[in-house]
Amino acid sequence: MLLAVVQPWPEGKQPTDAALMERILQRDSGALEALYDRYGRPVYSLVLRISQHPSSAEEIVQDVFLQLWRSADRYQIARGPLEPWLFTMARNRALDFLRLKREKQRRREDTDSDILPAAVICPDPEGDIDRSRRAEKVRALMISLPDAQRRAIELAFFEGMSHSEIASAMGEALGTVKSWIRGGLLRLRESLGEASS
Amino acid sequence: MTCEHLAPFYEEYALGVLEGKERAELEEHLARACPKCTPGVAKARWLIVQLTLAAPEAHASAELKGRIMDAVKGSAGAAGPSRAVPSLKNQRPPVESSMFPAWAWVAAAALALITGYTIRQMNNQNAQLTQLRKQMKQATMQNQALENQLEMDHMVAMVMMSPDSMPLKLMPKDKAMPMVHAYLHPHMGVAITADQMPSMSAEHTLQLWFVPKSGKPMSVAIFHPDAAGQIALVAPVNMPRNEIAALAVTEEPAGGSPQPTTPVAWMAAVN
């Protein structure tokens, strides 16, 4: 087995996500700890919002970070930045849990698509606004939407429903739901800047 | 469908709400690594994942991090920074090959053959599994499209049978064209049905308009006849019935137009 030398971080410098993933490839558990410190809270918040169950949410988060540790060699920087990759993996896992709970669908197997979410292109990596500012903008937008429109988007993102499932759950016409969601996404794109268009 | 026609659906696809024909078409473009749709959807995924940040901020228990790190350190190969792994130059020199007896070389060769065979079998099984997954995905998509159509047919039937619906006949300007039926319901929407419609190219679409008593026409729905030449859809009513002077259908470029760009092809007055 090839063994590697793990160097300590340069003092006062925050390693990038890519550098931490490189360290994980060298089996540096400190790098995973650093990634947990960076992303553990938003990942847990997302998973709890979807699962609505604190102890299950913790299990899912643990599963996500262990998957990151085990599958680090399958993460490629060319597929996009780590943050959306990690959030997408967490959302997929939590939605699997939700579907299982509802007995609507058998849990998906550990396929590549589970481990490796599809490619994401960050619209403007250099000028990307920081996460806390993005969070402010997204929350402000969601609050500003009419209740029904916000509910439709939440059912889509946090409960994994399709257009017709949302229409059925809300007792609304399919066309109405489609226009709510399309309008909401348009405003989200505008809110996060033209960079994402 | 062309990439231009699919572009407005990238974000709905990334969100996971898109269904039916548009979803199937877009997945077909993605499956062949379409140079326009693939990056378009990848950008849309970034936008959608930002909705993560709309989740109310919550804090996991302090023990969670410890459990994750314990699991990681318990797994093979973990090396924390505090216990850096020694460099290769400090390792013992390799054992001389002459120390292995002949039977060990034979055993090693046999093991290599078995391993090679096993890997090949696994690759074959993986290929079969991938094929099965593809077929399952296709069947699921077809099933979803049928469910959508069934639901739409049910909605059309409900609007048609409601005593509150106003039946209308949209007469074609071209006598060779079939008549289009509309049922205008004040709350459930407007149901449109037709049979024996001619097929249309993907570059064009039919667009239904409410023509108000005063002001500009308002777009209600964009639709295509299906492969059997049938139309059955329900669109929301976005104008009070007493303000609607007529229903009209025009042929527009794919994706629809903000205002009619071609002469009216079907029309019915609303009394």
Contacts between the chains, C-beta under 8 A, distances in Angstrom:
chain1	res1	chain2	res2	distance
A	1	B	77	7.9
A	2	B	88	7.8
A	3	B	79	8.0
A	3	B	85	4.7
A	3	B	86	7.1
A	3	B	87	8.0
A	3	B	88	6.8
A	3	B	91	7.6
A	4	B	79	7.7
A	4	B	85	6.2
A	5	B	84	6.0
A	5	B	85	6.3
A	5	B	86	7.7
A	5	B	87	5.0
A	6	B	79	5.6
A	6	B	80	7.9
A	6	B	81	5.3
A	6	B	84	4.7
A	6	B	85	6.3
A	7	B	81	8.0
A	7	B	84	7.7
A	8	B	81	5.6
A	9	B	81	7.9
A	26	B	79	7.2
A	27	B	77	4.4
A	27	B	78	5.4
A	27	B	79	4.8
A	28	B	79	6.0
A	28	B	80	7.0
A	28	B	81	5.9
A	29	B	69	6.3
A	29	B	72	4.9
A	29	B	73	5.7
A	29	B	78	4.7
A	29	B	79	7.0
A	29	B	80	4.8
A	30	B	80	5.5
A	30	B	81	4.1
A	30	B	82	7.6
A	32	B	68	7.5
A	32	B	69	7.4
A	32	B	72	5.8
A	33	B	65	7.3
A	33	B	69	6.0
A	36	B	65	5.7
A	36	B	68	6.3
A	36	B	69	8.0
A	37	B	65	8.0
A	40	B	60	6.5
A	40	B	64	7.5
A	40	B	65	6.7
A	41	B	57	6.9
A	41	B	58	7.7
A	41	B	59	6.6
A	41	B	60	7.5
A	42	B	52	6.3
A	42	B	53	6.9
A	42	B	55	7.6
A	42	B	57	8.0
A	44	B	58	5.9
A	44	B	59	7.2
A	44	B	60	4.2
A	44	B	64	7.6
A	45	B	52	8.0
A	45	B	55	4.4
A	45	B	56	6.5
A	45	B	57	5.2
A	45	B	58	4.5
A	46	B	52	4.7
A	46	B	55	4.7
A	48	B	55	7.4
A	48	B	58	4.7
A	49	B	55	3.8
A	49	B	56	6.5
A	49	B	58	7.6
A	57	B	58	7.9
A	57	B	60	7.4
A	58	B	60	5.6
A	58	B	61	6.5
A	58	B	64	5.0
A	58	B	67	8.0
A	61	B	60	6.3
A	61	B	64	6.4
A	61	B	68	7.9
A	62	B	64	6.5
A	62	B	67	5.9
A	62	B	68	5.3
A	62	B	71	7.1
A	65	B	68	5.0
A	66	B	68	6.6
A	66	B	71	5.8
A	66	B	72	7.0
A	69	B	72	5.3
A	69	B	75	7.4
A	70	B	75	7.8
A	80	B	42	6.9
A	80	B	46	7.5
A	83	B	49	7.9
A	84	B	45	6.6
A	84	B	46	5.5
A	84	B	49	4.2
A	87	B	49	4.9
A	87	B	52	4.5
A	88	B	45	7.1
A	88	B	49	5.7
A	90	B	52	7.9
A	91	B	49	7.7
A	91	B	52	6.9
A	111	B	133	7.1
A	117	B	45	8.0
A	118	B	41	7.7
A	118	B	42	7.3
A	118	B	45	6.5
A	119	B	38	7.8
A	119	B	42	4.7
A	119	B	45	7.6
A	120	B	42	5.6
A	120	B	45	4.5
A	120	B	46	5.0
A	120	B	49	6.8
A	121	B	39	5.8
A	121	B	42	4.1
A	121	B	43	4.7
A	121	B	45	7.7
A	121	B	46	6.1
A	122	B	46	5.4
A	123	B	43	5.8
A	123	B	46	6.2
A	123	B	47	7.9
A	131	B	53	7.0
A	134	B	50	6.0
A	134	B	53	5.7
A	135	B	53	3.9
A	135	B	54	8.0
A	138	B	50	5.5
A	138	B	51	6.6
A	138	B	53	4.5
A	138	B	54	4.9
A	139	B	53	7.1
A	139	B	54	5.8
A	142	B	54	4.8
A	153	B	51	7.2
A	154	B	54	7.8
A	156	B	15	5.2
A	156	B	16	6.6
A	156	B	17	4.8
A	157	B	15	6.4
A	157	B	48	7.2
A	157	B	51	4.5
A	157	B	54	7.7
A	158	B	55	7.4
A	160	B	16	6.1
A	161	B	17	7.2
A	162	B	16	7.0
A	162	B	17	5.3
A	162	B	18	7.7
A	162	B	19	5.2
A	162	B	144	7.7
A	163	B	12	7.6
A	163	B	17	4.8
A	163	B	18	7.1
A	163	B	19	5.6
A	164	B	19	6.1
A	164	B	147	7.4
A	164	B	148	5.7
A	164	B	151	5.8
A	166	B	17	7.0
A	168	B	151	7.8
A	173	B	155	7.7
A	173	B	188	7.2
A	173	B	189	5.2
A	173	B	234	6.5
A	173	B	235	7.7
A	173	B	236	4.7
A	174	B	151	7.7
A	174	B	152	7.4
A	174	B	155	7.5
A	174	B	234	7.4
A	175	B	189	7.1
A	175	B	221	6.8
A	175	B	234	7.3
A	175	B	235	5.1
A	175	B	236	4.7
A	176	B	236	4.8
A	178	B	12	7.8
A	179	B	236	7.7
A	181	B	12	6.5
A	181	B	15	7.2
A	181	B	17	6.0
A	182	B	8	7.7
A	182	B	11	7.9
A	182	B	12	6.7
A	185	B	11	4.6
A	185	B	12	7.1
A	185	B	15	7.0
A	185	B	47	7.2
A	185	B	48	7.8
A	188	B	47	6.3
A	188	B	50	6.9
A	188	B	51	7.3
A	189	B	11	7.4
A	189	B	47	5.7
A	192	B	47	6.8
A	192	B	50	6.1
A	196	B	43	6.8
A	196	B	46	6.6
A	196	B	47	5.0
